[in-house]
Every structure is written in C-alpha cells, then in structure tokens.
Amino acid sequence: EMHPYLAFLSGPSFAKETMKRMPTAVVVAATWERIARQVQRVFSNDYFRVYTSNDVAGVELGGSLKNVCAIAAGIADGMGFGHNTRAAIITRGLAELVRLAVKKGANPITLSGLAGMGDLVLTCTGDLSRNRNVGLGLGRGQTLQEVLAGMTQVAEGVRTAKSANDLASKLQVEIPLHHAVYRILHEALPVREAMSQLLSRELKSEFSLH
C-alpha cells in the first residue's frame, strides 16, 4: 500500500524552460488531498502553476508511458515522415496509454490532462525531448547503442518500453505501438518493418478496446 505522504509531480515541463521561468503547468497527485494541496502551495508561483489530483496511478503511468510514444514519434520524424504521421502516433499512443492505465485503476480523464495528453504532446514534439531524440537517431539508421553512446542524459523510454510490454502482456491489453517500439529497441526489429506491421494490422473501430 502506498504511503499517504507520497506525492508525484508530473506534466509537460522541460527543466531548461522552467529554469528560464517560462509559464508552465503541471499536476501533483497524492492519495491524501491535503498532501497534494501542500505540495501545490509550496511549488506554485507566478510562472509555475500546479494542479492537484488524487489519481496517483494515472499521473504515474502517464508520465512514464509517454516516453515510449516519444521514441515512436522521433522514429517517424527521423524517417522523414510528416505531421500526419506524428499526429497519428500521438493519438493512437494516447489510446493505448489510456487502455493500460485504466486496467491499473487509473481514471481515464487524468490521461486527457497535463500528465497524459499534455506531457505526451510536449515529449513527442519538443526538440529538448531525450526520448524523441533517441527515436530520431533510430529513424535515421543508427543502432540503439550508437544513439545511447552519444547521449549524456538518460532516455527513460528505452527501459519503460520493456516494462510497458511486460505489463500489457500480464494484463492482456493490446498496445501495438508500444509493442513495436519495444521490438525495435530490444529485438532489433528494423524501423521500416515495424511501421509496415503497424499499418497492416486488422482494420478496427477507432474506439475498439483492442
């Protein structure tokens, strides 16, 4: 059981921009509302706005799984695809994120907020995104080892891809985009083959549970 004094701060916030006092909004989640409100009061100021939530699972999963989607978005950008492709990855990635998070007890509304869609859009499109930059290298033909060797910071999505894949298998949730990223990273699946496999999947309703 989670300690009631624990709180989790997440949302679309590149540290470099926050340090420059650029307007930023994030969310803090805690099981006890008074703890979330205390953190909110401590961190909020005239450029950093903190909202509260009691959905710890949703905020945590949104903040971690978005990194896998960002790698996918970077791969597409590195392959030379355009805005249509990126928008598709963000939207379908969010659908998968919601499916998995709900299975873990999250509120789906949380994933439409700062810790979900907000962080997802930033990480999939921002030049400061470490995970997107991993994808860019892979999309341009580099190996994962070559990409990581050129980085000075950790790209969390590389490990999260395996964790997400394992969790989805355990919960029997289909997350094809996340699974494709996992196979690219950990099974050396060529990026063009991964893209082809995603686009040749069985046709379905947009809001199918699978």
Secondary structure, DSSP 8 states (H G I E B T S, - for coil): ---TT--EEESS--HHHHHTT--EEEEEE-SSHHHHHHHHHHH--SSEEEEEES-HHHHHHHHHHHHHHHHHHHHHHHTT--HHHHHHHHHHHHHHHHHHHHHTT--GGGGGSIIIIIHHHHHHH-TT-HHHHHHHHHHTT--HHHHHHT-SS--THHHHHHHHHHHHHHHT---HHHHHHHHHHHS---HHHHHHHHHTS----TT---
